[in-house]
């Protein structure tokens, strides 16, 4: 894969956000009008997606991406770079909005597709609820619409996050979490993938690039996540999404909670969901057979968006969202046409 020229976007508060761009490598699409905005999950960094980025450019897509603030080579929140922390998801949303308005939109044109994994899927859902016109469509891979809370029931975990933040422990690790430790990373029992080869590739990538890696989560991250989840699941927020949204859920996911996904899809006007059987959280790290299904689904979804020829009105500022709830009746024509693509 041809290396991207990495650059840094300076956020409005002075933070540095590492960005990357890869053009389509197809000769007939040197100036491709299909643009993928690749949004990674928690604890990820750009290099983890080299295989997916290469597959995208070889299929005629331009790829735009960046490291979320707090991970990769973007500015961190805390002196201990291992801690997965955020003050508020508004910070993520403002960084994404600046990336779209200052980096992507002035350069690229035509079709904009969000390809968002895990936490990135949650953030793009929030973004679409207020600024859906910024994208032609969104494909959410194992999206973090809700989270599993391990040994603690969800109400207990939420109370712990709230109280810990209230008493000033927001920058402390959640119980059971800590700095990244390569010794603890084993294929057996992992929640990410059933494919040992790709697991090993990603493990070596992390261990050879420790400055890019983060460890467990803080109570602040957990509290901010619960708050953002509550906002994203509001009925009027879901109804405000008007563009096509294709959700792919991992059947054996033990990291995100998929139980709420039918509710979410029901209230997105042009929403559809597909379950990938026998997959864990990181679909991009699964077998070639599973990835081939993903590539087929992405191409089908992209073709559908091109047929729709979605117009993109001017984007609105993040700071002053203007909600415009719409009729939530699902569009049968959309559902039938897209099902014909992915069947």
Buried (B, 14 or more C-beta within 10 A) or exposed (E): BEEBEEEBBEBEEEBBBBBBBBBBBEEEBEEBBBBBBBBBBBBBBBBBBBBBBBBBBEBBBBBBBBBBBBBBBBBBBEEBBBBBBBBEBBBBBBBBBBBBBEBBBEEBEBBBBBBBBBBBBBBBBBBBBBBBBBBBBBBBBBBBBBBBBEEBEEEEBBEBBBEBBEEEBBBBBBEEBEEBEEEEBEBEEBEBBBBEEBBEBBBEBBEEBEEBBBBBBBBBBBBBBBBBBEEBBEEEBBBBBBBBBBBBBBEEBEBBBBEBBEEBBEBBBBBBBBEBEEBBBBBBBBBEEBBEBBEEBBBBBBBBBBEBEBEBEEBBEBEEBEEEEEEBEBBEEBEEBBEEBBE
